Amino acid sequence: MNHTAETLQQVDRVFVRFRGRRLVYFAGCDYYRLASHPRVLAAVRRGLQAFGLNVASSRKTTGNHALYEELERELARFFHAERAVLVDNGYMTNLAVAQALRGEFTHVLMDARSHTSVADAAVLLGAKLVSFAHRDVADFTRQLRGLGKGARPVVFTDGMFSHDGSVAPLAEYLAVLPANAALLVDDAHGAGVLGRAGQGTPSHCGLRDARVIQTVTLSKAFGAFGGAIVGTRAVAEAILTKSRCFTGATPVPLPLAAGALESLRVFRAHPKLQARLHSNAAWLKERLRAGGMVLPDAPGPIVPLVPASPKEAERLKRRLLAAGIHPPFIRYPSGPEDGFFRFVVSSEHTRGQLKALAEVLTHGQLRG
């Protein structure tokens, strides 16, 4: 049995080739389509010509490069953090933090619907794992108070959850955490999407707190590749000295680091990208609610749809294909067991494309 998804070829900013057809694409995580932006692609080509494919060595030995340090400085500046540490990929960020902080905390409190990379990192931390109900402040508080005297907790959670675009109540968590606690926010989906100028979920929640450790990926909103941990100097130094994910790995290929650096510059130079993304998402959600759909009250540009049955899923797939839209039906560890549709809006979708999707999802009830 083949457990992988069907192959897709992205052929334009908002299209894919699927089963020989060119279809509108409402999926993935390239929220601004920066992965195909001409300036980003040109930077990758220049990096390839100038630097070759990779440094073939750990940054702790002979593999460090000025470009990595420049990218880290720009990331720290973008997220208003003291330091940023670049790692191989977004999944690796949480593992690197856990290795660096191992032995520092007695308990890790984890949202029950956290990403698999968060769950894997929680095991590496070497602390007692306590799960709390998804985004449930009351249950979080009960679990925290049950840790006992002398406990030093760290909280692991996604920032913006990828299945529905909802946000963790970070401010409420921090309000009841002790001063010696920490809060790791996996902001793979929130970085570049939420917050002031795209600074992510902590910014969206109004936080400036040294206890927050923000992990991000460069492969989603920024359309490049690699991961980064942003936070205090102390956290950065712990990663550089204690994390084997950092010390023992070959870093991000230099052409991709060049692309990530250019992507940050493009994003900062075009603040209307973020505004257009949220405008598109709000427009679609308003149309869907007007057509009778019940949607979560979430700020992310994601529309989840759980079909009532496998037959209903097949019917919706056929309607989407008939309308020239790729059917983004997925099965994911943190999602419904039988799978669900995850529609993702980008800044580059046209109103006509959004309207076509709304018509299909509301069974053609919308007009005008």
N, C-alpha and C positions, 0 to 999 in steps of 0.2 A: 504494500500500500504506500502511495506517495503522500507524505504528510506535509509537503510544502504547498504554498499557494500557487495558483496559475501564474504564468509569466506575463509581465507587462513591459511595454516599451514606451517611455515618455517621449513624445514627439514634439511637444510645444509647451508653452507656459501652463496651459490648463487642459491638455489633451493627452491621451494614451492610446497606444495601439493594442487592441485586445481581440484575440481570435480573428485577426485580419481586418478589424474595423477600427476606425478613428473615433474615439468616444470622449465626451467631456468627463473630466476626472475630478470627483469630489472626495478625495481620500488622502492618505499620507499625512505628512507633517511639515511639508515645505510651504509654510503659511504665506510667504511672500514671493515664492518661486525664485528665490535668490540663487538656487542651485543651477539655474540656467541664465542668470543675469550676465550680459555681455562683459561687464567690467570684472566680475568675479572669474569668469572663464578665462579672460585675458590674463588676469593675475596668476592663475594656475599655470597657464602656458609659459609665462615669463619665469615663474618659479622652477618649472621643469627644466627649462633651458639653462637657467643660471645655476641650479643646485643639484640636478639629478633627482632620482626617485626618493632616496632616503639617506640618513646619516649612518645607518647600519651599526648603531652602537647606543648604549644607554647614555642619557644626559649626565649621569653621575661619573662617566668615564671620559670618552672622547666624542660623545654624540651631542653635546650642547651646541647651540647655534644662536647667533644674535637675533635671528628671526623669531625664535621661540620666546625669547625674553621680551622682544618688542610686542608680540601678541599678548603676552601675560600683562604687560603694562597697560595696553589698550583695553583689555578685559577688566582689569581692576578699575580703570578710569570709567569705563562704561557702566559698571555695576556699583560705582561709588564704594568700593571696598579697599581695604589696606593692601591686600595682595591677591593675586590669582596664580594658580598652579595649573599648567596645561598637562593633560594626560591623554592616553591613546584614543579613548572614545568615551561617549557618554555613560555607557554601562559601567565602565571602570571607575568613574568618579567616586561613587559611594563606597566601593571596595577599598579604594585608596584612603578615604577618610577613616573607615573602620579600622584598617590596619594601623593608621597613625594614632588613633585614639584608644587602641586596645589597652585595657587595664585602667583607664581613667574613670570609668563609670561602672556603677553596680547593676543598673537596670537600663534596658532599652524599651521604651514605649513606642509601639509601631501601629500605625493605622492599618486596619485589617485588609484594606484594598490597595495597599502600596504596591508599586511596581516590583517586579521580580528582582531587579538589581538592588532595591532597598532591602528586600527580604534576605537576599544573599549576604548583603553587607551586615545586616543585624546579627547574623550567625558569626561572622568574622570578629565582631566586636568583643566577644568573650564575656558578655554580660547576660544576666537573666532576661529573657525575652518575655514581654507582657504586651499582648495585643489589645487594642481598644476598638470599639465599633466605629465604622467609617464616618469620619467628620463629626463625631458625636462628642461635644464638649463635656456633657454631663458624665458620660462613661469614662472619658479621658480623665476627668477630675477624680472620679471614684477610684480608678486604677492607680492614679498617682498617689492618692492619700493612703492607699493600701500597701504601699511599698515599705512602710515602716521607717523608724528613726535611723538616721545615718545613711539613708539612701542617697545616691547621687545619680539622677536619671539623665538620659539623653533621649530625645524624641526623634523618630524617623518617620517622615511622611512625604508624599508627593506634594508639590505646590499646587499646580493645576492638574487635575486628574484627566488622563487621556481618554477615558471611556465616555465622558460626558461634558468635559470642560468645566466642571465644578472646582471650587477652590477650598483648600484646607483653611480652617479658622485659626490662622497662626497667631493673631493677636490674643485670642482667648487662651490658647495654649500657654503662651509666654506669661500671661497675667498670673497664672497659678504656679508656674515653675519656680523653683528656688534659684537663687543667684548663681549657684555653682553648677547649674544644669546647662545643657546645650540643645539646640534644635537644628537638626539636619533637614534641609528642604531640597528634595529632588525636584529641581525646576526645569527639567528637560523640556516641558511643554509651555511653561509660563514665561521663561526667559525670551525676550524679544516680542512677546505677545501681550503680556499684562504689565501694569505699572507705568509709572512716569517714564516716558521715552523708551519703553520696553525693558525696564530694569527688572521685571519679573514679579513673582507673587509676593515676596516680602514688601516690595514697594507698593504693590496693589493693596496690601493690608496695612500700609502706613507704618512699617517697621524700620527702625534704625537701631539695631540691638546687637551688641558684640557676641551674644550667645548664638546668633544665627549663622549657620554654615550653609551656603547656597551652592548646590552642584548643578551644572548646566551642560548641555550638549551643544555643539556647534553644527550639528547635522540636521536640525529641524528649522526653527525660524531663520537661522543664519545660513542655511543651505550649503554648508561646507562639511567639515568632518573634524572629529576630536571632541574632547571633553575638558571641562575646567572646574576647579573648586575655587570659589571666591569667599573671602572672609578675612579674619585677622591675620596679622603677621605670625602669631603663635601657631595657629592652625597650619599655615603654609609651611613653617619650619618643621613642624611635626611630620607633615607629609614628605618633605624632602629628605628627612633623616630616617623615618621609621616605616614608610610604606614600600613594601616590596613591589607593588604594582607600578610604582614610579621608578624606584631605583633599578629594577631588573628588566625594564622593558625598553624596546626601541621606540622613540617618540613618533608623533604624527609625521607622515611624509611631508617634507618641506614645501612641495608645491601646494599641498592642501592647507598647510599653515598660511601660506601666502594668500590663498583664496579666502580663508577665514578672516584674515586681517582686512582684505579689501571689502568683504561682505559687511564687516562692522562699519567701515567707512561709508559704504553705500547707504546702509540703514540709518546711520546718524545724519547723513546729508539729506535724507528724504523722510522727514517725520510724517508726511501724509500717508506713507505706507501703512503705518499702524492705524491711523484714523480710517483709512479706506477698508482695512480688514474688518474692523469692528462695525463700520457702517454696513458692509455687506452682510455680516453675520446677523446684525440686528434686523435688517430688512427681511432676510429669509425667515428668521424666527417669528417675526410679526406676521408674515404671510401664512406660515404654517399654523400658528395659533388661531388665526382668523379662519382657517380651514378645518379647525376642530382638533388639531394635534395637541397633546399634552407634553410639554417640554420642561426639563429641569430649569430652574432659575439659576443659570450659570453664565459667567462672563466669557468663557472660552468660545471660539468659533467652531464648535462641534455640535452636531445634531445626532443623538443616538436614537435608534429605532429597533426595538426588540419585537420581532414578528410573533404572532400568536401561535404559529405552528410552522413546521417545515413546508407545508403546502403554501401557506401565506408568504413565506420567504421566497419560494420559487415564483409565485405570481408577481411579487414586487420586482424580482430580478428581470422577469420578462417585460414588465412595463417600463423599467428603466432602460433596458436595451432598445426597446421600440422607440424611446424618446432620444436615443443617441447618447445615453449616460451610462458610464461604467457602474456596475452594481458593487459597492464596497461592502460586501458581506464578509465578516471576519470572525475567527475564533481566537480568543486571546486568554491567557491564564487568569487575568483579573476580571474578565467579562463573563456574560452568561454562558452556561455550559454548552448550549446548542447554537451559539453564535448570535451575532446581531449586526445590523447595518450601522456603520459609523461614517456619517457624512461630514466632510470638513470643508469649510469655506476658506478661500484665499483672498488676498487683496486684489488678485488679478482676474477673478471671475467677473463677467459682465452681468448686468441686470437681466438681460435676456436669458443667460444660462441659469441664473438663480431662479427666475420665473419658471423656466422649464422644469427644474427640479421640484419646485413647490407644487406645480400642477400634478406631477406624478405622485408625490407623497400625499396629496389631499384628494386623490382620485378625480382630478379635474374639476373640483368644486369651485376653484378660484377663477375668476375672469377679470379682464381689464388690467 
